[in-house]
Amino acid sequence: MEGALTAAEIKKQRIMVRDDKAVTFFVFDGERLAVDVSLPTFPFAQQCKFSSAEKPYAAIMDEQGIHVINCDEGKEKMMLMNVNITAFSFSPKCNYLLTCEKFGQSTMKNLTFWEIDSGNEVAHFEWRKFPKDITKLV
């Protein structure tokens, strides 16, 4: 078939599946779909997101906090130990992770930017209004 890519030309694609038991990563090589054993499985995951195609990250929120995984390396890039986070999103260039906690007396500065490479907090703001889609902030 003219114009069709060969299996060697198709870049492996990762698929993240969340069901009622866990988040599991799969890899598709153009022909087969299989569990990606190079990446961990996350039982009890509440939310999960891929970053843009520019950097191959996935973020998974579970009862421990948020895990940011480098999908190319199969390693955890950073971990935020915080069970109070209610939403998160990657910045457009995937250099930062934005997290939001429910506004309250103990969390006056509830909007936090984290540098993914270092895992450090780089900015902290007070934000009272909470939209349904946090990605509109980034």
Buried (B, 14 or more C-beta within 10 A) or exposed (E): EEEEEEEEEEEEEBEBEBEEEBBBBBBBEEEEEEEBEEBBBBEEBBBBBBBEEEBBBBBBBBEBBBBBBBBEEEEEBBEBEEEEBBBBBBBEEBBBBBBBBEBEEEBEEBBBBBBBEEEEEEEEEEBEEBEEEBEEBE
